[in-house]
Amino acid sequence: MITVTGANGFIGSNVVRALRDRNGQDVLAVDVLPSIRTRTSPVMNASEVRYELPHPTVSWLDMDALPQWLAAGRANIHGIVHLGALSDTTLTDRDLVLRHNLEYTRTLWKWATAARCPMLYASSAATYGDGTRGYSDEDDPAQFAPLNLYAESKHHFDLWALKQKQSPPRWVGLKFFNVYGPGETHKGHMASVAFHAFYQLRQSGRIRLFRSHREGVPDGHQKRDFIYVADAVDATLHFLTTPPTENAPNGLYNIGTGMARTFHDVARAVIAAAGGHGQIEYFDMPEHLRARYQYFTQATVTKLRRAGYTRGMFGIEAGIARYVANLAAARAA
């Protein structure tokens, strides 16, 4: 059985579906589940679950119950994919964020170490800060300075994990870059620019992007490494099925395409995929975001490729075409 936390979230729900569909893998899906009937026999209301879950091979458990459930040894867990977190970059409650994103992850790490169970966890490209020191997962992470509390919590765990003398037999911190694709509707303002662009285009015929407030960067030419969720999931599961080797050691890995694209590119791809008609307009970035805004991210993926993950990834045009088709179908249903 594989345990997936954040299983009703964006990447998590896609990971659960991939595990279920690839080989019928038994999955313990963990999230905040207010509709649980009992702690010993968790059942979730199907209307609250993404991607046609639950399923005969998928069981559900509340996040708060997981540490005790693991300690009780109720199942033979073959791996933990820890994707649950408070991911809103605008949160300011430090104690809350550190409790969920740092202390909870430490608890799972310690259990996985004692049980000799592989553990993957979601770090973030946000740990790199403003990008002035690059985006290499082979550099000393202590040099980076995150720009918000969410990124700081992930950064603290990365540093803590690298210092541990005892660890799970296979552990990987997954530094996800800008993931987009099916399953992110619930994220609201934290959903991808592709998601928001699609609905803005449908509602008004226009896509709104932030103006640039940095000299030398034209409006809409802020860049991100956008990765389609299917690729992010596939790279994640690569590490779940491969042991550590000299070329693929335990540690931190970027999960991105290695190619930065502009927000303007994303908007044009959405317009093309939706029929070719629409306009792009720009508006001022809110003052409180300007000092903490990343104008450029681009994963170095040399380490990922050296670790044996050599599959090609969707470019913006192909990935957004698939995504827009998915959104249009969901809207029509």
Long-range contacts (C-beta under 8 A, 24 or more apart in sequence): 1-25, 1-26, 1-27, 1-28, 1-75, 1-76, 1-77, 1-78, 2-26, 2-27, 2-28, 2-77, 2-78, 2-79, 2-80, 2-81, 2-240, 3-27, 3-28, 3-30, 3-66, 3-70, 3-77, 3-79, 3-80, 3-81, 4-28, 4-29, 4-30, 4-80, 4-81, 4-83, 5-30, 5-31, 5-63, 5-66, 5-80, 5-81, 5-82, 5-83, 5-84, 5-108, 6-30, 6-31, 6-82, 6-83, 6-84, 6-85, 6-122, 7-31, 7-60, 7-83, 7-84, 8-32, 8-33, 8-44, 8-48, 8-49, 8-50, 9-83, 9-84, 9-183, 9-186, 10-179, 10-183, 10-184, 10-186, 10-187, 10-229, 11-83, 11-122, 11-176, 11-179, 11-183, 11-229, 11-232, 11-233, 11-236, 12-81, 12-83, 12-84, 13-49, 13-50, 13-51, 13-53, 13-183, 14-51, 14-181, 14-182, 14-183, 14-229, 14-230, 14-232, 14-233, 15-81, 15-83, 15-233, 15-236, 15-237, 16-51, 16-53, 16-58, 17-51, 17-53, 18-233, 18-234, 18-237, 19-237, 20-53, 20-55, 20-57, 20-58, 22-237, 24-57, 25-57, 26-57, 26-58, 26-59, 27-57, 27-58, 27-59, 28-59, 28-60, 28-61, 28-75, 28-77, 29-53, 29-54, 29-58, 29-59, 29-60, 29-61, 30-60, 30-61, 30-62, 30-63, 30-66, 30-84, 31-60, 31-62, 31-63, 31-84, 32-62, 32-63, 33-60, 33-61, 33-62, 33-63, 36-60, 36-61, 36-62, 39-65, 50-183, 50-186, 51-183, 63-104, 66-108, 67-107, 67-108, 67-111, 70-108, 70-111, 70-115, 71-111, 77-115, 77-117, 78-117, 78-118, 79-117, 79-118, 79-119, 79-120, 79-240, 80-108, 80-112, 80-117, 80-118, 80-119, 80-120, 80-121, 81-120, 81-121, 81-236, 81-240, 82-108, 82-119, 82-120, 82-121, 82-122, 83-121, 83-122, 85-122, 85-150, 85-153, 85-154, 86-150, 86-153, 87-150, 87-190, 88-150, 88-190, 89-126, 89-148, 89-149, 89-150, 89-151, 89-190, 90-148, 91-149, 91-150, 92-149, 94-149, 97-149, 97-150, 97-153, 98-153, 98-156, 100-153, 101-150, 101-153, 101-154, 101-157, 102-153, 102-156, 102-157, 102-160, 105-157, 106-157, 106-160, 109-161, 109-164, 109-167, 109-168, 109-171, 112-168, 112-171, 113-164, 113-166, 113-167, 113-168, 116-168, 116-169, 117-168, 117-169, 118-168, 118-169, 118-170, 118-171, 118-240, 119-168, 119-170, 119-171, 120-171, 120-172, 120-173, 120-174, 120-236, 120-239, 120-240, 121-157, 121-171, 121-172, 121-173, 121-174, 122-154, 122-173, 122-174, 122-176, 123-154, 123-157, 123-158, 123-173, 123-174, 123-175, 123-176, 123-252, 124-150, 124-151, 124-154, 124-175, 124-176, 125-175, 125-176, 125-177, 125-178, 125-225, 125-254, 125-256, 125-297, 125-299, 126-150, 126-151, 126-154, 126-294, 127-151, 127-154, 127-155, 127-158, 127-175, 128-175, 128-297, 129-294, 130-294, 130-295, 131-294, 131-295, 131-296, 131-297, 134-300, 135-225, 135-254, 135-297, 135-298, 135-299, 135-300, 136-254, 136-300, 137-175, 137-251, 137-252, 137-253, 137-254, 137-299, 137-300, 137-303, 137-304, 138-300, 138-302, 138-303, 141-252, 147-292, 147-293, 147-294, 148-292, 158-252, 162-251, 162-252, 167-250, 169-243, 169-244, 170-239, 170-243, 170-244, 170-250, 171-250, 171-251, 172-239, 172-250, 172-251, 172-252, 172-253, 173-251, 173-252, 173-253, 174-235, 174-236, 174-239, 174-253, 174-255, 175-252, 175-253, 175-254, 175-255, 175-256, 175-299, 176-227, 176-232, 176-255, 176-256, 177-224, 177-225, 177-226, 177-227, 177-254, 177-255, 177-256, 177-257, 177-297, 177-299, 178-224, 178-225, 178-226, 178-227, 178-256, 178-297, 179-227, 179-228, 179-229, 179-232, 180-226, 180-227, 180-228, 180-229, 180-319, 180-320, 180-323, 181-228, 181-229, 181-230, 181-319, 181-322, 181-323, 181-326, 182-229, 182-323, 182-326, 182-327, 183-229, 184-229, 192-226, 193-263, 193-266, 193-267, 194-226, 194-266, 194-269, 194-270, 194-320, 194-323, 194-324, 195-323, 195-327, 197-266, 197-267, 197-270, 198-270, 198-274, 198-323, 198-324, 198-327, 199-327, 201-270, 201-271, 201-274, 201-278, 202-274, 202-331, 205-277, 205-278, 205-279, 206-278, 206-279, 206-280, 206-281, 207-267, 207-270, 207-271, 207-278, 207-279, 207-280, 207-281, 208-280, 208-281, 208-282, 208-283, 209-263, 209-264, 209-267, 209-280, 209-281, 209-282, 209-283, 210-263, 210-282, 210-283, 210-284, 210-285, 211-282, 211-283, 211-284, 211-285, 212-295, 213-284, 213-285, 213-290, 213-293, 214-295, 217-295, 219-282, 220-262, 220-263, 220-264, 220-267, 220-280, 220-282, 221-262, 221-263, 221-264, 222-262, 222-263, 222-293, 222-294, 222-295, 222-296, 223-260, 223-261, 223-262, 223-263, 223-295, 223-296, 223-297, 223-298, 224-260, 224-261, 224-263, 224-294, 224-296, 224-297, 225-256, 225-257, 225-258, 225-259, 225-260, 225-261, 225-297, 225-298, 225-299, 226-257, 226-261, 226-266, 226-316, 226-319, 227-255, 227-256, 227-257, 227-313, 227-314, 228-313, 228-314, 228-319, 228-322, 228-323, 230-314, 231-257, 231-311, 231-313, 231-314, 231-319, 234-311, 235-304, 235-309, 238-307, 238-308, 238-309, 239-307, 242-307, 242-308, 247-306, 247-307, 247-308, 248-306, 248-307, 248-308, 253-303, 253-304, 253-307, 254-299, 254-300, 254-301, 254-303, 254-304, 255-299, 255-304, 256-297, 256-298, 256-299, 256-301, 257-299, 257-301, 257-313, 257-314, 257-315, 258-298, 258-299, 258-300, 258-301, 259-298, 259-315, 260-296, 260-297, 260-298, 261-316, 265-316, 266-316, 266-320, 269-316, 269-317, 269-320, 269-321, 270-320, 270-324, 272-317, 272-321, 273-320, 273-321, 273-323, 273-324, 273-325, 274-324, 274-328
